[in-house]
Amino acid sequence: LAFLSSGITKSYEDLIEIHRELEFPSTLGKILSFLLEDDLVRYSNGEIKVTRYGKAVSESFIDPVTSREIKRRILSSRRGRCDKCDPLEMAIELKPFTNAYLGEDIYSEIKDKVSVRLFSGTTLEFLSRPRGVNKGTLRKISRLVQKYLSCNCKDSPFCGCGELKLSMEIVRKRIDDKLDPSQISKEFEEDGLLLYSGDVFNWLEEILHLLHGIERISEALGEIKYSKITREIRKRIEDPWG
């Protein structure tokens, strides 16, 4: 898709040569079938041409599998058949923040039982059924679980809701509280969590990049209202003071 979008080639013969040189794991036929099926490209008058949608995907550096899900949700939102079609919710679900660690006040007492990473299996298992800790630590764990790890999912707390709640809270602190990554990290210390400001900064950049991609794709699909909503969210994260 990148080669076709860049205008390097439009011919099938050139693609055969490029495919051979780059040694793709899938056959060229399978790749083109996928691109044609998803309307990323079209075949016309002996040339393979990239669609507006395909160009938006390529410019956003989003892989075709992810773009298929983005497209499905955008079009479903028009029909009102999607629970998680909000642009921000979509971006966060596709790229949740996962680099959260237990703060020293909690971890120091349970480090022989769990990983320091909040969302590791052993940590989630222990936090859902804490044992052998003092009352002060138990209260901190209870607050942490109540805020981020409580949901009605059957497989809670292993369902992924914790990552989504934490991610939304980071964005809320950015948009509503107008905090920078360093301040956001500091705020989470009150919840008994350690988030490195560099990780927060990098993740917000990734979310902005993904939102920009969703914005481009929705515009290419003719969903101008959705594109504008996405742009507004992106701008608020970029500059919450604006």
DRENDO-1510 file (C-alpha; in Angstrom, 1 decimal, always signed):
<recs>
REC; n; res; u; v; w
REC; 1; LEU; +0.0; +0.0; +0.0 .
REC; 2; ALA; +2.9; +2.4; +0.8 .
REC; 3; PHE; +4.5; +1.9; -2.5 .
REC; 4; LEU; +1.2; +2.4; -4.4 .
REC; 5; SER; +0.4; +5.5; -2.4 .
REC; 6; SER; +3.8; +7.1; -3.0 .
REC; 7; GLY; +3.3; +6.8; -6.7 .
REC; 8; ILE; +6.4; +4.7; -7.2 .
REC; 9; THR; +4.4; +2.2; -9.2 .
REC; 10; LYS; +0.9; +1.4; -10.4 .
REC; 11; SER; +1.7; -1.7; -12.4 .
REC; 12; TYR; +1.3; -5.3; -11.2 .
REC; 13; GLU; +4.6; -6.2; -12.8 .
REC; 14; ASP; +6.5; -3.7; -10.8 .
REC; 15; LEU; +4.8; -4.9; -7.6 .
REC; 16; ILE; +6.0; -8.5; -8.4 .
REC; 17; GLU; +9.6; -7.3; -8.5 .
REC; 18; ILE; +9.2; -5.2; -5.3 .
REC; 19; HIS; +7.5; -8.1; -3.5 .
REC; 20; ARG; +10.4; -10.5; -4.6 .
REC; 21; GLU; +13.1; -8.1; -3.4 .
REC; 22; LEU; +11.5; -7.4; +0.0 .
REC; 23; GLU; +10.6; -11.0; +0.7 .
REC; 24; PHE; +7.1; -10.5; +2.2 .
REC; 25; PRO; +5.8; -13.5; +4.2 .
REC; 26; SER; +2.5; -13.5; +2.3 .
REC; 27; THR; +2.1; -14.0; -1.4 .
REC; 28; LEU; +1.4; -10.9; -3.6 .
REC; 29; GLY; -1.9; -12.3; -4.6 .
REC; 30; LYS; -3.1; -12.6; -1.0 .
REC; 31; ILE; -1.9; -9.0; -0.2 .
REC; 32; LEU; -3.7; -7.5; -3.3 .
REC; 33; SER; -6.8; -9.5; -2.6 .
REC; 34; PHE; -6.9; -8.0; +1.0 .
REC; 35; LEU; -6.3; -4.5; -0.3 .
REC; 36; LEU; -9.0; -4.8; -3.0 .
REC; 37; GLU; -11.5; -6.4; -0.6 .
REC; 38; ASP; -11.1; -3.6; +1.9 .
REC; 39; ASP; -11.3; -1.0; -0.9 .
REC; 40; LEU; -7.8; +0.3; -0.1 .
REC; 41; VAL; -7.0; +0.0; -3.8 .
REC; 42; ARG; -8.9; -0.5; -7.1 .
REC; 43; TYR; -7.9; -2.1; -10.4 .
REC; 44; SER; -8.7; +0.0; -13.4 .
REC; 45; ASN; -7.4; +0.1; -17.0 .
REC; 46; GLY; -4.5; -2.1; -16.2 .
REC; 47; GLU; -3.4; +0.0; -13.2 .
REC; 48; ILE; -3.7; -0.5; -9.4 .
REC; 49; LYS; -4.9; +2.8; -8.0 .
REC; 50; VAL; -5.1; +3.7; -4.3 .
REC; 51; THR; -8.5; +4.9; -3.1 .
REC; 52; ARG; -9.0; +8.0; -0.9 .
REC; 53; TYR; -9.5; +5.6; +2.0 .
REC; 54; GLY; -6.3; +3.7; +1.1 .
REC; 55; LYS; -4.3; +7.0; +0.9 .
REC; 56; ALA; -5.6; +8.1; +4.3 .
REC; 57; VAL; -4.6; +4.7; +5.8 .
REC; 58; SER; -1.1; +4.9; +4.2 .
REC; 59; GLU; -0.5; +8.5; +5.2 .
REC; 60; SER; -1.4; +7.7; +8.8 .
REC; 61; PHE; +0.9; +4.7; +9.0 .
REC; 62; ILE; -1.9; +2.5; +10.2 .
REC; 63; ASP; -1.8; -1.2; +9.4 .
REC; 64; PRO; -4.7; -2.4; +7.1 .
REC; 65; VAL; -6.0; -4.7; +9.8 .
REC; 66; THR; -6.4; -1.9; +12.3 .
REC; 67; SER; -7.8; +0.4; +9.6 .
REC; 68; ARG; -10.5; -2.2; +8.9 .
REC; 69; GLU; -11.7; -2.0; +12.5 .
REC; 70; ILE; -11.5; +1.8; +12.5 .
REC; 71; LYS; -13.6; +1.9; +9.3 .
REC; 72; ARG; -16.1; -0.6; +10.7 .
REC; 73; ARG; -16.7; +1.5; +13.8 .
REC; 74; ILE; -16.9; +4.8; +11.9 .
REC; 75; LEU; -19.6; +3.4; +9.5 .
REC; 76; SER; -21.4; +1.7; +12.4 .
REC; 77; SER; -21.6; +5.0; +14.3 .
REC; 78; ARG; -23.6; +6.4; +11.4 .
REC; 79; ARG; -26.1; +3.6; +11.8 .
REC; 80; GLY; -26.1; +3.9; +15.6 .
REC; 81; ARG; -25.0; +0.3; +16.0 .
REC; 82; CYS; -21.8; +0.7; +17.9 .
REC; 83; ASP; -21.2; +0.9; +21.6 .
REC; 84; LYS; -17.6; +2.1; +21.4 .
REC; 85; CYS; -17.6; +4.3; +18.3 .
REC; 86; ASP; -16.5; +7.5; +20.1 .
REC; 87; PRO; -13.2; +8.5; +18.5 .
REC; 88; LEU; -11.3; +8.8; +21.8 .
REC; 89; GLU; -12.7; +5.5; +23.2 .
REC; 90; MET; -11.8; +3.8; +19.9 .
REC; 91; ALA; -8.2; +5.2; +20.0 .
REC; 92; ILE; -7.7; +4.1; +23.6 .
REC; 93; GLU; -9.1; +0.6; +23.0 .
REC; 94; LEU; -6.8; +0.2; +20.0 .
REC; 95; LYS; -3.8; +1.6; +22.0 .
REC; 96; PRO; -4.3; +1.5; +25.8 .
REC; 97; PHE; -1.7; +2.7; +28.2 .
REC; 98; THR; -0.1; -0.4; +29.8 .
REC; 99; ASN; +3.1; +0.9; +31.5 .
REC; 100; ALA; +1.7; +1.3; +34.9 .
REC; 101; TYR; +3.6; +0.1; +38.0 .
REC; 102; LEU; +2.7; -0.4; +41.7 .
REC; 103; GLY; +4.0; +2.4; +43.8 .
REC; 104; GLU; +6.7; +1.7; +46.4 .
REC; 105; ASP; +4.2; +2.0; +49.3 .
REC; 106; ILE; +2.2; -1.0; +48.1 .
REC; 107; TYR; +4.9; -2.9; +46.2 .
REC; 108; SER; +7.4; -2.9; +49.1 .
REC; 109; GLU; +5.1; -5.2; +51.1 .
REC; 110; ILE; +4.0; -7.6; +48.4 .
REC; 111; LYS; +7.1; -7.7; +46.1 .
REC; 112; ASP; +7.8; -11.4; +46.9 .
REC; 113; LYS; +4.3; -12.2; +45.6 .
REC; 114; VAL; +3.7; -10.1; +42.5 .
REC; 115; SER; +5.3; -8.3; +39.6 .
REC; 116; VAL; +5.8; -4.6; +39.9 .
REC; 117; ARG; +3.7; -4.1; +36.7 .
REC; 118; LEU; +0.1; -3.4; +37.5 .
REC; 119; PHE; -1.4; -5.3; +34.6 .
REC; 120; SER; +0.6; -8.5; +34.8 .
REC; 121; GLY; -1.4; -11.6; +35.5 .
REC; 122; THR; +0.2; -12.3; +39.0 .
REC; 123; THR; -0.4; -8.7; +40.1 .
REC; 124; LEU; -4.0; -8.6; +39.0 .
REC; 125; GLU; -4.7; -12.0; +40.6 .
REC; 126; PHE; -3.2; -10.9; +43.9 .
REC; 127; LEU; -4.9; -7.5; +43.9 .
REC; 128; SER; -8.3; -9.1; +43.4 .
REC; 129; ARG; -7.7; -11.3; +46.4 .
REC; 130; PRO; -5.1; -9.7; +48.6 .
REC; 131; ARG; -3.8; -11.6; +51.6 .
REC; 132; GLY; -1.1; -11.3; +54.2 .
REC; 133; VAL; -0.9; -7.5; +54.1 .
REC; 134; ASN; -1.4; -4.9; +56.9 .
REC; 135; LYS; -4.5; -2.9; +57.1 .
REC; 136; GLY; -3.0; +0.3; +55.7 .
REC; 137; THR; -1.8; -1.5; +52.6 .
REC; 138; LEU; -5.1; -3.3; +52.3 .
REC; 139; ARG; -6.9; +0.0; +52.2 .
REC; 140; LYS; -4.7; +1.3; +49.5 .
REC; 141; ILE; -5.2; -1.8; +47.4 .
REC; 142; SER; -9.0; -1.6; +47.9 .
REC; 143; ARG; -9.0; +2.0; +46.7 .
REC; 144; LEU; -6.9; +1.0; +43.7 .
REC; 145; VAL; -9.1; -1.9; +42.8 .
REC; 146; GLN; -12.3; +0.1; +43.2 .
REC; 147; LYS; -11.0; +2.9; +41.0 .
REC; 148; TYR; -9.4; +1.0; +38.1 .
REC; 149; LEU; -10.1; -2.8; +38.4 .
REC; 150; SER; -13.8; -3.1; +39.2 .
REC; 151; CYS; -16.2; -4.0; +36.4 .
REC; 152; ASN; -19.0; -6.5; +35.7 .
REC; 153; CYS; -17.0; -8.5; +33.2 .
REC; 154; LYS; -16.9; -12.3; +33.7 .
REC; 155; ASP; -13.2; -12.5; +33.5 .
REC; 156; SER; -12.5; -9.3; +35.6 .
REC; 157; PRO; -9.8; -8.2; +36.4 .
REC; 158; PHE; -8.2; -9.8; +33.3 .
REC; 159; CYS; -10.6; -8.3; +30.9 .
REC; 160; GLY; -8.7; -5.2; +29.9 .
REC; 161; CYS; -11.1; -2.8; +31.5 .
REC; 162; GLY; -8.4; -1.7; +33.9 .
REC; 163; GLU; -6.1; -0.5; +31.1 .
REC; 164; LEU; -9.0; +1.4; +29.5 .
REC; 165; LYS; -10.1; +3.1; +32.7 .
REC; 166; LEU; -6.5; +4.1; +33.5 .
REC; 167; SER; -6.0; +5.4; +29.9 .
REC; 168; MET; -9.2; +7.5; +30.1 .
REC; 169; GLU; -8.1; +8.9; +33.4 .
REC; 170; ILE; -4.8; +10.0; +31.9 .
REC; 171; VAL; -6.6; +11.8; +29.0 .
REC; 172; ARG; -9.1; +13.3; +31.5 .
REC; 173; LYS; -6.2; +14.8; +33.5 .
REC; 174; ARG; -4.7; +16.1; +30.4 .
REC; 175; ILE; -7.9; +17.7; +28.9 .
REC; 176; ASP; -9.9; +18.7; +32.0 .
REC; 177; ASP; -7.2; +19.3; +34.6 .
REC; 178; LYS; -4.8; +20.7; +31.9 .
REC; 179; LEU; -1.8; +18.8; +33.3 .
REC; 180; ASP; +1.5; +18.0; +31.5 .
REC; 181; PRO; +2.9; +14.4; +31.6 .
REC; 182; SER; +5.1; +15.1; +34.6 .
REC; 183; GLN; +2.1; +16.5; +36.6 .
REC; 184; ILE; -0.1; +13.5; +35.5 .
REC; 185; SER; +2.5; +11.1; +36.7 .
REC; 186; LYS; +2.6; +12.9; +40.1 .
REC; 187; GLU; -1.2; +12.7; +40.4 .
REC; 188; PHE; -1.2; +8.9; +40.1 .
REC; 189; GLU; +1.1; +8.6; +43.1 .
REC; 190; GLU; -2.0; +9.3; +45.2 .
REC; 191; ASP; -3.6; +6.1; +43.8 .
REC; 192; GLY; -0.5; +4.0; +44.7 .
REC; 193; LEU; +0.7; +3.9; +41.1 .
REC; 194; LEU; +4.0; +4.8; +39.4 .
REC; 195; LEU; +3.7; +6.1; +35.9 .
REC; 196; TYR; +6.9; +7.5; +34.3 .
REC; 197; SER; +6.3; +10.9; +32.7 .
REC; 198; GLY; +8.3; +9.8; +29.6 .
REC; 199; ASP; +5.9; +6.8; +29.1 .
REC; 200; VAL; +2.9; +9.2; +29.6 .
REC; 201; PHE; +4.3; +11.6; +27.0 .
REC; 202; ASN; +5.0; +8.9; +24.5 .
REC; 203; TRP; +1.6; +7.3; +24.9 .
REC; 204; LEU; -0.2; +10.7; +24.4 .
REC; 205; GLU; +1.8; +11.2; +21.2 .
REC; 206; GLU; +0.7; +7.7; +20.0 .
REC; 207; ILE; -2.9; +8.5; +20.8 .
REC; 208; LEU; -2.7; +11.9; +18.9 .
REC; 209; HIS; -1.2; +10.0; +16.0 .
REC; 210; LEU; -4.0; +7.5; +16.0 .
REC; 211; LEU; -6.7; +10.2; +16.4 .
REC; 212; HIS; -5.2; +12.0; +13.4 .
REC; 213; GLY; -5.4; +8.7; +11.4 .
REC; 214; ILE; -9.1; +8.2; +12.5 .
REC; 215; GLU; -9.7; +11.8; +11.4 .
REC; 216; ARG; -8.2; +11.2; +8.0 .
REC; 217; ILE; -10.0; +8.0; +7.5 .
REC; 218; SER; -13.4; +9.3; +8.5 .
REC; 219; GLU; -12.9; +12.3; +6.1 .
REC; 220; ALA; -11.9; +9.9; +3.3 .
REC; 221; LEU; -15.1; +7.9; +4.0 .
REC; 222; GLY; -17.2; +11.0; +3.7 .
REC; 223; GLU; -18.0; +11.1; +7.4 .
REC; 224; ILE; -17.2; +14.8; +7.8 .
REC; 225; LYS; -19.0; +15.3; +11.1 .
REC; 226; TYR; -17.1; +12.4; +12.6 .
REC; 227; SER; -13.8; +13.8; +11.3 .
REC; 228; LYS; -14.5; +17.2; +12.9 .
REC; 229; ILE; -15.4; +15.6; +16.2 .
REC; 230; THR; -12.1; +13.6; +16.1 .
REC; 231; ARG; -10.2; +16.8; +15.2 .
REC; 232; GLU; -11.7; +18.7; +18.2 .
REC; 233; ILE; -10.7; +15.9; +20.6 .
REC; 234; ARG; -7.2; +15.8; +19.1 .
REC; 235; LYS; -6.7; +19.5; +19.5 .
REC; 236; ARG; -7.9; +19.5; +23.1 .
REC; 237; ILE; -5.2; +16.9; +24.0 .
REC; 238; GLU; -2.6; +18.8; +22.0 .
REC; 239; ASP; -3.4; +22.1; +23.7 .
REC; 240; PRO; -5.8; +21.8; +26.6 .
REC; 241; TRP; -5.3; +25.6; +27.3 .
REC; 242; GLY; -6.4; +26.6; +23.8 .
</recs>
